[in-house]
Amino acid sequence: MKFEQSRLLDGLPKQFFANLVAKVNKKVDEGVDVINLGQGNPDKPTPDYIVKSTQKWVADPQTHKYSLFRGLPAFKQAAADFYHKKYGAQFDPEKEVAILGGSKIGLVELPWALMNPGDTYLLPDPGYPDYLSGAALGKVNFVTVPLLAENNFLPDLDAIPEETAKKAKFFYLNYPNNPTGAVATPEFYEKLVSWAKKYQVGIISDFAYGAIGFDGKAPVSFMQTPGAKDVGIEFYTFSKTFNMAGWRIAFAVGNQDIIEALNLIQDHLFVSLFPALQRAAIDALTAPQRDSAVATIVGRYEERRNAFVEAAEKIGWHAFIPRGTFYAWMPVPAGYTSEQFADVLLNKAGVAVAPGNGFGTHGEGYVRIGLLIEPERLVEAVNRIGKLHLFD
Ligand SMILES: Cc1ncc(COP(=O)(O)O)c(C=O)c1O
């Protein structure tokens, strides 16, 4: 028998980076020692205290039953306490916190839960490609808002046409930013809250890299902004903060109508998460080792950023210095498109990078470097690229 996929699935965006993975695998099969800077998967293990806590909870039969649909009250309380202590923002754990199997789920289900076919929302360009899956599943339209180097990769709210702002229902933002490594400022977020109120646009802050800030500066949470809870929500994932990308655990905090809609759609899709995982997540957030474990993770990325940026400067390749995340957003030399440049690096230097156009039209002219290997290998990658004399 042959089965056709639904029209809904036909509308899903193609996975741009599948092509890159295929090219890299081919080179590896040919025996090339590829230095892969194209990925976004944390390379180090989850901190030991979280692994040990999980082992303990997995052995407890109480965690083997169905979870409450909307997750353990103690986990929602721990999430609310975490935000209160860290960002001074207060949330009612039952009404203003939603538990998620990774933040990607929340980002993708949100249009489905809160918009109607034909509605419009705003997405950053360049931006995390999976935002587009939500538009396809929710059958909604999106308008992209450019993130430009001259604005430190923050959207210029004054440049969003009045008509677009008026018809938009939501605006997705992501700082610290994938792919550019830019961070938001309190002033920008204050302006964003006023803009959101003026045009009645819900703000969806994707704080996936919320823990990863450099130069002694912790990234600003949107929820620190006065009035933020009134206009939006923030997604917080364990994937990057605690190297837990494979565990699939996150939460959202903020406006209770948005949280209720996310919880409602999830009542029909999931039975929350494995209770042992939720218990381990509470321990991840509350254990005394938390801050030192996170500091080790962040310190490692900062060391890699420094090594990479310094080596790149030496070959005349000037970075937009990343202030957070584990990415560097690097310009493409004149005469190449992002994809052509990425191909040259792979074929002539054995270095894989992610072409910027995969993140949107305004990603053209850049490539994204993942700082997910040790500093020596990053420097070796830059030295191999230097030998091509593309920046002389
Ligand atoms: C900007 C951004 N948002 C969300 C996610 C998804 O994270 P999670 O593992 O919580 O689904 C990622 C993962 O790479 C990301 O880069």
The ligand as a Tripos MOL2 file, in Angstrom:
@<TRIPOS>MOLECULE
LIG
   16    16     1     0     0
SMALL
NO_CHARGES

@<TRIPOS>ATOM
      1 C1         17.4260   29.7720   19.0650 C.3       1 LIG1
      2 C2         17.0180   28.4170   19.4900 C.ar      1 LIG1
      3 N1         15.8050   28.2530   20.0160 N.ar      1 LIG1
      4 C3         15.3790   27.0620   20.4090 C.ar      1 LIG1
      5 C4         16.1670   25.9430   20.2700 C.ar      1 LIG1
      6 C5         15.5890   24.6170   20.6620 C.3       1 LIG1
      7 O1         16.0680   24.1610   21.8640 O.3       1 LIG1
      8 P1         15.4350   22.9130   22.5830 P.3       1 LIG1
      9 O2         16.5230   21.9070   22.6870 O.co2     1 LIG1
     10 O3         14.9610   23.4140   23.9160 O.co2     1 LIG1
     11 O4         14.2790   22.4070   21.7720 O.co2     1 LIG1
     12 C6         17.4370   26.0510   19.7200 C.ar      1 LIG1
     13 C7         18.2910   24.8670   19.5280 C.2       1 LIG1
     14 O5         19.2910   24.8730   18.8890 O.2       1 LIG1
     15 C8         17.8770   27.3290   19.3190 C.ar      1 LIG1
     16 O6         19.0870   27.5110   18.7740 O.3       1 LIG1
@<TRIPOS>BOND
     1     1     2 1
     2     2     3 ar
     3     2    15 ar
     4     3     4 ar
     5     4     5 ar
     6     5     6 1
     7     5    12 ar
     8     6     7 1
     9     7     8 1
    10     8     9 2
    11     8    10 1
    12     8    11 1
    13    12    13 1
    14    12    15 ar
    15    13    14 2
    16    15    16 1
@<TRIPOS>SUBSTRUCTURE
     1 LIG1         1 GROUP 0 **** ****
